[in-house]
Every structure is written in C-alpha cells, then in structure tokens.
Amino acid sequence: MALGVGVAVLAMILLLATCGGGDGRDEDRGERPKRPEQAASGPSTRLTVPAAYDTARGWEVPDASPDHALATRSGLLAYLERAADGRFRLRTLHTRTGRPGWSGEPFTALAGPEHFPRLLSVTRDDRQFFVVWSYGKTGRDSPTPSGPLVSLDVYDTADGSRKRVEVPWTGAPTVSGTGPGILIGDGGARSAVVDPGSGEVSVVPPKELRPPKDCASCRQLTAVHGLTAKGLLVRGAREFWVRDGWFSGDVAPGGADRANGVPVSLDSGRLLVRWQKAKGTREAATRDLWAVHDAASGKPLVTAECRKPAIEPGTYPQAVLSPGLRYLVAGNLAFDLQERTGRCFEEPDGTRPLTLTTVTDAGLAYGATDTRRPAEALAGAGAPHVVDLAAGVPEPLTPGVRLPAAEVSGVGVFHWTDTRDRLHLIGYVRKDRPGTAP
C-alpha cells in the first residue's frame, strides 16, 4: 500500500492473543474461535425464487444481523448475533454445505447493545478478512468515557483469529473494505487506512493529498473516494487522481471529456467512472459514457453509454462483481471484463431501466424494473428479470420472485424478513449442482 512519505501513524493497536482458553471476555484479549458442534439442516423457509435454485436444498439462518459478509474465495459467510449481557458474536458458515464454520468470542460494541455493529469483508493480497466495526466512546457508563474512536475487530477468514484496532476519530465515520485495506473517512478529505494483516494505521493529512498541478477542479470539493493498490483515490469537482499515481485526465477513454469524470464505485481493483462525452461529439448533451478502469493503473477496460438522467441522482449505483471478477453490474449497467463488452439496460428514451442487483460467475444477472435502488429489488419490489449477459436480452421472471443477493459456491443467498421483523439469510443450492442437500 503506497501511501508515501509523511504518513503519520496514530492508532492504538491492540493485537489480541490467539491462544486458546478463556472466559469469553473481549476487553483484554482475543482467542482462536470455537469449532461448531453440529451441521446445519436444510432451509425451513421456501421462498419463490428463480427456477435455477432448489428450495429443498440449502440452509437457513433465522435471525441474522442487518449486515452479512462473504469471503468469495473460501465461500464463507459471516453474520452477527446477539450474545448475553448486551454483547455480540460473529458467526460463520460454509455456503456450499451450510455447515457452521468458526465463531468468535462475544464482544461489546461501542455504540451500545441497542444497535448491531457494522460488518464488511476486505481482501489484501491472498488473504481475506471479516471486519466488525463500531463508533463511539469506551466506558460509556463511566463518569469519564474516553474517545471517540472507531473500533475494528479484524478476523482472518482462514482460522477466525482476531486482532482489535482502535482509531481515534471525531465525527461520523464511513468505513469500507472495497480496496486492499480498511478505509475510514468522513466523506471529505480526512482519512485513515488500516492494514488488515498487521493492524498498522496510516493517515494522510488533507494537505498531503497532492492534486495534480494543472488541475484546478481537483482543489474544489476534494474528497477521498477509495483505496487502490497504488494509494488513495481522491476526487475533486470534476476530475480525480490517485495520490502519487495516475490522473484522470491522462486515462480518459476515447470519446470522453477528459476534464469531466466522476468516480462512482470502486471494488476489487475495478473502478466505475461516469464520464461526460467530449464536447461537440454526437449526443454529448443526451448521453453519458460509463467506463470500468483498472484501479491500479487507471487504464480503461470497457465502456458503455446510457442516456443522461432527467434529474441528477442523489447517489450513484454501486458496483457488484461476480465471485470470479469477470462480470460487473451497477444499476442498469453490465460489463463482461473478459470479452470487453458493456451494456446499458433501458428503453431507447432512457425509461424503465433495469436495476441489476447480482451477477453470477455464469454471467447471469438478476434485477428488476420499476425500482430505483438494488435494495428495493432485493426486497421484492418491481418486476423481476434475469439476463444472460452473453445474449444481452432481459427475460421477465414470475411476479413476486425473490432475487438472490449473491451467489457463491453454487448457492444463491436470499434475504427474507418474517412477521416478527427478523431477517433470515437463506441459501438455496443451484439445481445444476450435483449432490444431496446439506
């Protein structure tokens, strides 16, 4: 992670011991997680899902946290549950079989027992990690609480070993794991990067973000947008750059206005950018040019065009990659990064866009029309569709079909909330996958 010279290290890093034994307290040490005692049974909830999935084969988590995370290489899924005394515990299961994996020791969240901590996954080099984080002050019930800070419990997905990292932080934080490290930000120019392997924390002060000399708009509305293998990705009003790396004006795809691009979403080394079309070109006033770039070099990999929205959206679509990283979908956009093809699924006049939620390694993308956000489509809103990205023709599904939130290890992962407002995570095995129900 090349963050350059002048980087300050400010965090209190508590490397929790990984030896066995203990009473479950998390305040002073960590432990190797306990192994499961029994295997999972098949799912008791049978949703209406796409025909590719077998609702009689799979698994179910009946009371899961709002967040869950996937380690796509190992097929491990992580979720949080409430433990005794207002604490929480991280549990895992193997998506292929439904069998429980390792589980962590109970811990106390800074935000208190009322709210679940947040959960995400991050990949650095060949290692994957689950990260549980919360924000607040330590000793909330004492006369002199300390903080505020961001507390992160970082679990190695290989064995569940844990380290805790505490980063002093003022103001509401954003925390993401879409790059090769854990990025803490404030939506502006402040940031901190945590190495999930070592726990080392690095900070680049706003004055050291180093915008390109000839980029006036880079000094307007400056904000840290993400983390690449080469360093921080930073945006200005209309242009963007990687600190001590590449500049958007040097990597714009053909047909784009080199001085007018917005980085939209970064994940697993792929950066989605919305570009204005070059001035004076055909349809520059009515269409946008979307491109997927290699985040390390800035090189554009593939492009697609969509009609400009009548009203600028408050948020842009977030990129979702297939587990094997060949396909990328975001909103009504879909890209095959191997074949270098891109599509925009909408009517010629820009109406009835297909909001895509999920894409599989087989190139099947799921989504719905008549919805504004992927979360609405996953909750059952809109008209569900599936599209084979090789053919590029959306096919309607039966009304009311639930869409998978992800597919990994030949299992579709679905969300369902019951009448008691409990979230269920349900895995249904693909019908074309041989074997008996787990």
Residue, then its C-alpha position, 0 to 999 in steps of 0.5 A: m500500500a503506497l501511501g508515501v512519505g509523511v504518513a503519520v501513524l496514530a492508532m492504538i493497536l491492540l493485537l489480541a492473543t490467539c491462544g486458546g482458553g478463556d472466559g469469553r471476555d473481549e476487553d483484554r484479549g482475543e482467542r482462536p474461535k470455537r469449532p461448531e458442534q453440529a451441521a446445519s439442516g436444510p432451509s425451513t423457509r421456501l421462498t419463490v425464487p428463480a427456477a435455477y435454485d432448489t428450495a429443498r436444498g440449502w440452509e437457513v439462518p433465522d435471525a441474522s444481523p442487518d449486515h452479512a459478509l462473504a469471503t468469495r474465495s473460501g465461500l464463507l459467510a459471516y453474520l452477527e448475533r446477539a450474545a448475553d449481557g448486551r454483547f455480540r458474536l460473529r458467526t460463520l458458515h460454509t455456503r456450499t454445505g451450510r455447515p457452521g464454520w468458526s465463531g468468535e468470542p462475544f464482544t461489546a460494541l461501542a455504540g451500545p447493545e441497542h444497535f448491531p455493529r457494522l460488518l464488511s469483508v476486505t481482501r489484501d493480497d491472498r488473504q481475506f478478512f471479516v471486519v466488525w466495526s463500531y463508533g463511539k466512546t469506551g466506558r460509556d457508563s463511566p463518569t469519564p468515557s474516553g474517545p471517540l474512536v472507531s473500533l475494528d475487530v479484524y478476523d482472518t477468514a482462514d482460522g477466525s483469529r482476531k486482532r482489535v484496532e482502535v482509531p481515534w476519530t471525531g465525527a461520523p465515520t464511513v468505513s469500507g473494505t472495497g480496496p486492499g485495506i480498511l478505509i475510514g473517512d468522513g466523506g471529505a478529505r480526512s482519512a485513515v487506512v488500516d492494514p488488515g494483516s498487521g493492524e498498522v494505521s496510516v493517515v494522510p493529512p488533507k494537505e498531503l493529498r497532492p492534486p495534480k498541478d494543472c488541475a484546478s477542479c481537483r482543489q474544489l470539493t476534494a474528497v477521498h473516494g477509495l483505496t487502490a493498490k497504488g494509494l488513495l483515490v481522491r476526487g475533486a469537482r470534476e476530475f480525480w487522481v490517485r495520490d502519487g499515481w495516475f490522473s484522470g485526465d491522462v486515462a480518459p477513454g476515447g470519446a470522453d471529456r477528459a476534464n469531466g469524470v466522476p468516480v462512482s464505485l470502486d471494488s476489487g481493483r475495478l473502478l466505475v467512472r461516469w464520464q461526460k462525452a467530449k464536447g461537440t461529439r454526437e449526443a454529448a448533451t443526451r448521453d453519458l459514457w460509463a467506463v470500468h478502469d483498472a484501479a491500479s493503473g487507471k487504464p480503461l477496460v470497457t465502456a458503455e453509454c446510457r442516456k443522461p438522467a432527467i434529474e441528477p441522482g442523489t447517489y450513484p449505483q454501486a458496483v457488484l462483481s461476480p465471485g470470479l471478477r469477470y462480470l460487473v453490474a451497477g444499476n442498469l449497467a453490465f460489463d463482461l471484463q473478459e470479452r470487453t463488452g458493456r451494456c446499458f439496460e433501458e428503453p431507447d428514451g432512457t425509461r424503465p431501466l433495469t436495476l441489476t442487483t447480482v451477477t453470477d460467475a455464469g454471467l447471469a444477472y438478476g434485477a428488476t424494473d420499476t425500482r430505483r435502488p438494488a435494495e428495493a429489488l432485493a426486497g421484492a419490489g418491481a418486476p423481476h428479470v434475469v439476463d444472460l449477459a452473453a445474449g444481452v436480452p432481459e427475460p421477465l421472471t414470475p411476479g413476486v420472485r425473490l432475487p438472490a443477493a449473491e451467489v457463491s459456491g453454487v448457492g444463491v443467498f436470499h434475504w427474507t424478513d418474517t412477521r416478527d421483523r427478523l431477517h433470515l439469510i437463506g441459501y438455496v443450492r443451484k439445481d445444476r449442482p450435483g449432490t444431496a442437500p446439506 
